[in-house]
Amino acid sequence: MGWLAAFGALALSVAPLSAAPLATTPAPAPACAARDFEGASYTVCSFDARRDDIRLYWADAQGKPYGSFAALGQALAAHGRKLRFAMNAGMYGADLTPVGLYVENGKRLRRADTRAGIGGSNFHLQPNGVFWIGDGVAGVEETSRYLAEPPAARYATQSGPMLVIDGRIHPKIQPTGTSAKIRNGVCVREGATAIFAIAEEPVTFYAFARLFRDGLSCANALFLDGSISSLYAPELGRDDELWPLGPVIAVTAPASP
């Protein structure tokens, strides 16, 4: 066989390999999605503390509260980050100061509030709780448990009441309750998966608690707030710039070059 014939035979033998299709990486599942449960509509967002950058934000280096998702987004952009998700992170005063325990970047900026029944507020409907984030871990715990054995939390926010406690709905949340509001809350599954939910229509505390326990399979869940509940989810085209906000839960990513 001459060299030209041999070369042709070799080319034919390797051609099928070069024509093989390239493997493609499937697109990641969306973090936020609509969810219907027991006749009510919600938006549910899920993030994993082992791979997603989940943090709390309240005020800038000069101590001025961000007050909105837009302001926080602008501040992050100046440091090469962008918002993937944001939600109001608990109750706050007229000056946007967090009510109760607040830890940011390992520093406790507000002490825990363990008083009961102050002014009939939801926050003081004991037991209330703490949502916290550490390095690759997260959790929701009753405030008393959190304070008795503090976890390695880099971020923490106290709110209340707890919606679900060890698989049981808060004992003071009754199915006969009639107060319905737009509400948002959080739970953590398997020590790392933080699940955030916001109602798309007014719901009662009991309906909201059932969403977390029976719809989302959460053993412990925490109410964050009602009426002012707000969500930033760009993949849904959602940006609730409704009210001045205090602390914010946010998930960020590197900004595009």
Buried (B, 14 or more C-beta within 10 A) or exposed (E): EEEEEEEEEEEEEEEEEEEEEEEEEEEEEEBBBEBEBEEBEBBBBBBBBEEBBBBBBBBEEEEEBBBBBEBBBEBBEEEEBEBBBBBBBBBBEEEBBBBBBBBBEEEEBBEBBBEEEEEEBBBBBBBBBBBBBBEEBBBBBBBBBBBEEBBEBBBBBBBBBBBBBEEEBBEEBEEEEEEBBBBBBBBBBEEBBBBBBBBBEBBBBBBBBBBBBEBBEBBBBBBBBBEBBBBBBBEBEBBBEBBBBBBBBBBBEEEEE
